[in-house]
């Protein structure tokens, strides 16, 4: 049994865009009691790709049977499967619709054994907080190394977003998505995670995100971050979406999970 309970919530704001293309959700597995999956996807140009990511994540997670204590590698493969299946269906839907459909992906699995495994594709991010500080966050470093291994010059690799041919997203018909996996064991009360789209992280330092998340409930933190992002973007920010997961000391009546959604 873990020595913490989970407080979690999701929130989003449309920003100055005509529609909300981001999607996020917190899920429990139908066959995996005690496991939690958080998923966030940023649809590019439309919400179709992001909606497919969440739909696929739910299907894959509901089929997941962890057994006694699955390895971190197996949990990473679970996230890989969500990416692979989402990517395939998005490409098929794009052919049928005769248009390009793309989406980013960031996913987090928490286990009842005090472990966390995460994965990301594209420019949506995951942050891991510990004792009010940012202990780790996803980045494109591994993807840049992957591009250089493909003999792409270093300068071109570091500026890969300038070329649609090199865009690391789900649904890209020219290149399979490159998935970066991370993990952490020994979770404890005081730890936390933030999944967010670029409409949020673009306006904050790692330290700022850690401080706000540590000092407030998921609902309060999300409201403060959305308000501050709108202020700093001067009304020109894009879709802003996040999922916040905090591990806190359980009350005397036992552990549990609280999920709140703020629109």
C-alpha positions in Angstrom: 0.0 0.0 0.0 1.2 3.5 -0.7 1.6 6.1 2.0 -0.2 8.8 0.2 -3.5 9.7 -1.5 -3.9 11.2 -4.9 -5.5 14.6 -5.5 -5.9 15.4 -9.2 -7.7 17.7 -11.6 -7.8 18.9 -15.2 -8.4 22.4 -16.5 -8.3 24.2 -19.8 -8.9 27.6 -21.4 -9.5 28.4 -25.1 -7.1 31.4 -25.1 -7.5 33.6 -28.2 -8.1 30.7 -30.5 -11.4 30.1 -32.3 -11.8 26.6 -30.8 -10.3 24.3 -28.2 -8.1 21.7 -29.8 -6.5 20.3 -26.6 -7.9 17.3 -24.7 -7.0 15.8 -21.4 -8.3 13.2 -19.0 -7.6 11.2 -15.8 -8.5 7.5 -16.0 -8.7 4.4 -13.8 -8.2 1.0 -15.4 -11.1 -1.4 -15.7 -8.8 -4.3 -15.0 -6.0 -2.5 -13.1 -7.3 -1.5 -9.7 -5.0 1.1 -8.0 -3.5 2.3 -11.3 -4.1 5.8 -12.7 -3.5 7.1 -16.2 -3.3 10.8 -17.0 -3.3 11.8 -20.7 -3.0 15.1 -22.5 -3.0 15.7 -26.3 -2.7 18.9 -28.3 -4.5 18.6 -31.6 -2.9 20.6 -34.4 -5.3 22.7 -36.5 -8.3 20.7 -35.1 -9.3 18.6 -32.1 -9.7 15.4 -34.2 -6.3 14.0 -33.4 -6.5 14.8 -29.7 -9.9 13.2 -29.4 -8.6 10.0 -31.0 -5.7 9.9 -28.5 -8.0 10.0 -25.5 -10.3 7.4 -27.1 -7.5 5.0 -27.8 -5.9 5.6 -24.4 -9.2 4.6 -22.7 -9.5 1.4 -24.8 -5.9 0.3 -24.3 -5.9 1.1 -20.6 -9.2 -0.8 -20.0 -7.6 -3.9 -21.6 -4.5 -3.6 -19.4 -4.0 -6.4 -16.9 -1.0 -5.6 -14.7 -0.7 -8.8 -12.7 1.1 -8.7 -9.3 3.8 -6.1 -10.1 4.5 -5.2 -13.7 8.0 -4.0 -14.6 8.6 -0.3 -15.5 9.4 -1.5 -19.0 6.0 -3.1 -19.4 4.3 0.1 -18.2 6.4 2.0 -20.7 5.2 -0.4 -23.4 1.6 0.4 -22.4 2.2 4.0 -23.2 4.0 3.0 -26.4 1.0 1.0 -27.4 -1.3 4.0 -26.9 1.0 6.1 -29.1 1.3 3.5 -31.8 -2.4 2.7 -32.0 -3.4 6.4 -31.9 -0.9 7.2 -34.7 -2.2 4.4 -36.9 -5.9 5.4 -36.5 -5.2 9.1 -36.9 -3.4 8.4 -40.2 -6.3 6.3 -41.4 -8.8 9.0 -40.5 -6.7 11.6 -42.3 -6.8 9.5 -45.5 -10.6 9.2 -45.2 -11.0 12.9 -44.5 -8.5 13.9 -47.2 -6.8 16.2 -44.8 -3.8 16.1 -42.4 -4.6 15.3 -38.7 -1.8 15.7 -36.2 -1.5 15.6 -32.4 1.0 15.7 -29.5 0.9 13.2 -26.7 2.0 13.1 -23.0 0.9 10.3 -20.7 1.6 9.3 -17.1 0.9 6.0 -15.3 0.9 5.8 -11.5 1.0 2.4 -9.8 -0.1 1.3 -6.3 3.6 0.4 -5.8 4.8 4.0 -5.6 6.0 4.1 -9.2 5.5 6.5 -12.1 6.1 6.0 -15.8 5.6 8.7 -18.5 6.0 9.2 -22.2 5.7 12.1 -24.6 5.7 12.9 -28.3 5.8 16.5 -29.5 5.7 19.8 -27.6 3.3 19.0 -24.8 5.2 18.5 -21.5 5.3 16.5 -18.3 6.9 18.0 -15.1 7.8 15.9 -12.0 7.9 17.9 -8.8 9.4 16.9 -5.5 9.4 18.9 -2.3 8.2 22.0 -4.1 10.9 21.9 -6.8 11.1 20.6 -10.4 12.9 17.3 -10.3 12.5 16.5 -14.0 10.6 17.4 -17.1 10.3 16.1 -20.6 12.4 17.7 -23.4 13.3 17.2 -27.0 16.9 16.3 -26.2 16.5 12.6 -27.0 14.6 13.4 -30.2 17.4 15.7 -31.4 19.9 12.9 -30.7 17.7 10.6 -32.7 17.6 13.0 -35.6 21.4 13.3 -35.5 21.7 9.5 -35.5 19.8 9.7 -38.8 22.7 11.9 -40.1 20.8 15.1 -39.9 23.2 18.0 -39.2 23.1 19.2 -35.5 21.8 22.7 -36.4 19.0 21.3 -38.5 18.1 18.8 -35.8 17.9 21.5 -33.1 15.6 23.6 -35.4 13.5 20.6 -36.4 10.2 22.4 -35.7 10.9 24.7 -38.6 10.3 21.8 -41.0 7.0 20.0 -41.3 8.9 17.0 -42.6 10.6 16.6 -39.2 7.6 17.4 -36.9 7.5 14.8 -34.2 3.7 14.2 -33.8 1.1 11.5 -34.1 -0.4 11.3 -37.5 2.6 12.4 -39.5 2.5 10.3 -42.7 6.2 10.9 -43.4 7.8 9.8 -40.2 6.8 7.5 -37.2 6.5 9.3 -33.9 9.6 9.2 -31.6 8.5 8.4 -28.1 10.6 9.4 -25.1 10.0 7.4 -21.9 10.8 8.3 -18.3 10.2 6.7 -14.9 10.6 7.2 -11.2 10.3 4.9 -8.2 9.7 5.6 -4.5 6.9 8.1 -4.8 5.9 9.8 -1.6 3.6 12.5 -0.2 4.9 15.8 -1.5 5.5 14.6 -5.0 3.5 15.9 -7.9 3.1 15.9 -11.7 1.9 18.4 -14.3 1.0 17.5 -17.8 0.4 20.6 -20.0 0.2 21.9 -23.5 2.5 24.6 -24.9 -0.2 27.2 -24.3 0.7 26.9 -20.6 4.4 26.0 -20.2 5.5 28.7 -22.7 4.8 31.4 -20.1 6.4 29.9 -17.0 9.7 28.8 -15.6 10.1 25.3 -14.1 10.5 26.9 -10.7 7.3 28.9 -11.0 5.2 25.8 -12.0 6.7 23.8 -9.1 5.9 26.6 -6.6 2.3 27.1 -7.6 1.6 23.4 -7.8 3.1 22.8 -4.3 1.3 25.6 -2.5 -2.2 25.0 -3.9 -4.8 22.3 -4.6 -5.1 21.2 -8.2 -8.1 23.4 -8.7 -6.5 26.5 -7.2 -3.3 25.9 -9.0 -5.0 25.5 -12.4 -7.0 28.7 -11.9 -3.9 30.7 -10.9 -1.9 29.3 -13.9 -4.6 30.0 -16.4 -5.1 33.6 -15.2 -1.3 34.3 -15.2 -0.8 32.7 -18.6 -3.6 35.0 -20.0 -1.9 38.0 -18.4 1.6 37.2 -19.7 0.3 36.4 -23.2 -1.4 39.8 -23.3 -4.5 38.1 -24.6 -2.7 36.5 -27.5 -2.1 33.0 -25.9 -3.3 29.8 -27.5 -5.2 26.9 -26.0 -4.1 26.3 -22.4 -4.6 22.8 -21.0 -3.3 20.9 -18.0 -3.6 17.9 -15.7 -2.3 18.2 -12.2 -1.6 15.2 -10.0 -0.5 15.7 -6.4 0.5 13.0 -3.8 -0.6 14.1 -0.3 -0.6 12.6 3.1 -3.8 10.5 3.6 -6.4 11.5 6.1 -7.1 9.3 9.1 -10.0 7.6 7.3 -7.7 6.1 4.6 -6.4 6.8 1.1 -8.4 7.8 -1.9 -8.4 9.7 -5.2 -10.1 13.0 -5.8 -10.6 14.1 -9.4 -11.8 17.6 -10.2 -12.2 19.3 -13.6 -12.1 23.0 -14.1 -13.4 24.4 -17.4 
